[in-house]
């Protein structure tokens, strides 16, 4: 680990001002950043502690919910407002990490965590995300946990967050502030697919700070679920995860639906094709199967992870069947 300076920001303005220095990083719970510093993958010259910034979880006048960026994952998962209005988010957080990590990790840090690809952490391996242009050993190596959607010849790593999968399904908006002012970014657009630049992972500009996340007033999000398929029941990253919400009309047709996937792509994957196919359709297993198959029509599996294509489809269908049964009059 390299030598670095440490400064605790009193407010957003001071944090952004400090971040104007070269090689500065914001420090929340440190559950990912500190690991990366130990491995010399991240080598900041300045750490800006932002844990003292907003930890609010508040209902807004328009019915949306505002979540401060420094809110701890445990506090968010246990908040009555979240458990009642967005149960899939609470379930995703509880499935995402051990209690010790949840007690430290922040909402903004969760959004910004980097891949857990073993080649990314191994500096003796080729990794375009860590060292652009060097190559990707995951393509022909151990890729059981890697992506099957939105990949490129430069990178097949997955985004590890459970929370972000739920946020993608909920139409969450990420609010950021930088030297040029504040802006809002839809969570589904916040992370980038690898393309030719897998080391550029988000839409953030240098020095921009996440200040809050807002969730819109989706009434039917109360009827939602999160399912995580993993190699062991205890704390582990997802092979496949599904965040879903469903609302039925009185005649059994689907009036609205949200589906997002984890463990399949470089970013939390919003299943737009599934949603498009299901709106107005009958809530039947065969319909769910056809929609899931369409989402994965152009998926690309490799020797270690091709099983994910079938597993993801089965998990989508299982979640939608569960929700459909519970939504019937």
N, C-alpha and C positions, 0 to 999 in steps of 0.2 A: 504494500500500500504506500502511495506517495505522500509526502508531506502536504498539508493543506491548512488553510485558515477556516475559522468558523465564526459565523455571525448570526445572531437571532433577530429576525425581522419583527418590528413592532406592529407593522401594518402592511397592507398590500403595496402602497406607494414605496415604502422603504425596501421591500423585497424586490420590486421591479428595478429600483435604482441600483441596488447592489448587484442584480443580475446583469447589469450592463457591462460588468467586468468580464474579461475573457475566461473561459473554462470554469464558469460558476454553475452549480447545480442546487436545486431546491431540495431540502431534506424534510421529509415527513416522518413516517415511522421508521424508515430506513431498512425495511425488511427485504427489499430487493437491491437498493442502491449500495448499501454497505457490503453486501455480498459481492457485487460487481467491482467495488473498489478493492476488496481483498484479492480478487482475481486479476487486478490491474486492467480490467476491461473498461471501467470508468476511472479517469484520473483527474478529477476536478482540483482546481487550485483554491476554490472557495466553496464552502457549504453554507447555504442560507437556510437556517432553521425556520420553517413556516408552520410549525405545529401550534403556534399561538394564534393563528388566524381562525376564521369562522368555523365553528362546529355546530351551527344551527341546523335543525330539521324542522321546518316551519310550513304550515299551510298558508298559501297566498290568497289574496282576494279573488283571483280568477279561478281558484280551485286547484291550481298546480301546487306542487310541493318543492320547496327549495332546500337543498342539502349543501351545507358548507363544505368546502374542499378538504378541510382538516378533520372532518368527522371521522371517528374511528369506525372500523368495519363492524365491531361488536355493537356499538351504539346504534348504528344504522339498522342492523339486522334485528335488534330487539325493540326498536321504536314502534309503539302501538300504531302510529300513523302509517308506517310502512307495512307492518304485518296485516293491517286491515285493508288497505287500498292496493298494495302491490305485493301480495304474498310471494310471488315468484322471485322478487328481489331478495327478500329475507331468506328464502330457501337457498338461493344461489350463494349468498354470503356465508351461510352456515356450512354449505358443502365445500366451500372454497379453501379453507385452511383450518389449522388447529386453533384452539381458543387463544393460545399465547400469541400467535401471529395476528389474529383478528383484533386482539386488544391493543396492538401496536400500529397496525396498518391503517392508512388513511384512504379516503375515497379518491383523492387525486393521485396518490401513489399507486393505488390499484389500477387506475386507468392507464398510468404511464409505465407499469412494470414491463420488463423486456422478456423476450422468449426464454424458455428453459431448455432449448435445444442443447444437447450435450456437446456438440461441436462448437457452438457459440462460446461455451465456457472453457473449452480446451484450446489453449493458444498454440498447441502443436498441430491442430487440425486446420484445414482450410475452411474459412467462413467469410462469405461476402458481407454479412451483416456486421461482423467485427472488423474485418479488414477488406474493404471493397476492392473487387477485382481479383481476389486471391483464389476464388472457387468455392464449391460447396461439397463437403464430404458426405453430407446427409443424403445426397441424391442416390448414391450407391451403397451407403453405409447403413447404420441402425436408424431406421425411420418409422418405427412403430407409432410414435406419437406425432407424426408430422402431417402436413396438410394434404388434402385431396381436392380442394377448391381454390381457385384464384392463385395458383402457384405460378412460378416462372422458372426458367433454367438457372436463375441465380440464387433462389431460396425457396425452401418448402417448409420453413419453420411455422409454428402456430403461435397465436397469442394465448397466454396461459390463463387469463382472467375468467372467473365464473361471474363475478359481478357485472362485467361489461357485457356479457351475453344477455343478461336480464335487462340491462339498460338499453341495449340495442332493440330488444323486443318492445320496450316501453316508450319509444320515441324520445328518449332523453336528450337534453341539450346541455352541452358543456360550455361554461362561461369562462373566458380567459381575459387577462389584462396584461398589457405590455407597454413598452415605451411609446407606442403609437396609439394607445387607447385600448378600449375594451371591445370585445366582439363575442358572438355566440356561434357555436359550431355543433351541428347535429352529431350525436354520438356515432351514428351509422357512417358519417363522413370523416370522423375525427382520425381514425387509424387508416393507414394506407396499405394497399397490396404491394408485394415486393417489386414487381416489374424489374427494371434494371438498377434500382436503387434501394435494396432491402434495408440499408442502414438508415434511411429516412423513414421513420415509422409512423409519424403523426403529422397533422397539419399545423402544429405549433411552430411559430417563428422563434428565433433565438431570443431568450430572455422573457418569453411569455409565461405567465403563471396561471394555472387553473385556480379559479376563485370559488366556483360553485357548480352544481349540477341541478337542473330543474326537470321534474317529471310532470307531463301534462295530465289533466284530469280525465284519465281514461276510466270511465265507470266500469266497463266490463273487465278491467284488469284485476278486479277483486276475484274473478274466477280464472285463476291462472295456476301454473305449476312450473317447476324446474326439476329436470331429471338429469343426473350425472352418471355416466357409465365409466368405470375406472377399473384398474387392475386389482385394487384392494379397497375394502370398505373404509379404511381409515384415510387420513389425509393423503391425497394423491391427485395429480393433474388428470384432467379428463381425457379419455379416449374420444368420447362423444358426450356432448351435453346439449340439452334442448330446453329453451325457455319458451313457453307458449301460453296464450290467453285466447279464450273462445267465447263468443256470444251467439246464441241461437234465436231465430224467430219462433213464433208460436207454431208454425207449420213444420219445424224441424230443419229449415234451411239455415245456413250460416250467414249471420248479418255482419259480423266482424271477426277478425282473427289476427293474431300476431304470432310469429314464429322466428326465433333466432337460434343460431347454432354455435357451439364452441368445440374446439378440438379438431376443426376441419379446415381452418384457413389462417392466414397471416393476421387476420383481424376478426373480431366478433362478426359472424356472418348472418346478416338478415336474410331470411328465406323469402324473398319477394315473390318468387315463382310459386311457392306453396300458397302464399296468401292470395295471390291473384287467381289461382285455380280454385280456391275454396270459397271465396266470397260469393254468396248466392247459391252455392251448391248444397246438396243434401249431406248431412253429417253421417256418412257411411264409411265403413272401413275401406271399401274398394276405392272410394273417392280420395280418401287420405293417402292410400298407397300410390295412386296415380299421380297425385300432386307431389309427393315426396320423390318419386322416380324422376319426375320432370326437373326437380331442383338439382338432381345429381346426374343429369344426362351427360354433361360434359366434365364430370369429375375425373381426375387422373390419380389412380392409386399406384403405389410402387410395391416392390416385393415384400416390404414389411408392414404396409398400412392399407393395402387394397381392401381388407376386410371392413374398413371404416365405411365404405360406400354403402354396403348392405346394412351394417349396424346402425348407421345414422338414419336410414330410411325406416327401419323397424322401430327405432326410438321415437321418431317423429309420430308415426302412426300410433304407438302406444300412448303417448302423451295426449294426442288429439282424441283418441277413444275415451281416455279417462275423463277429459274435460267435457266431451259430448254427453257422456252418461250422466255426469253430475249436473249438466245444464238443462236436461230435459224436464218439462213440467211434471 
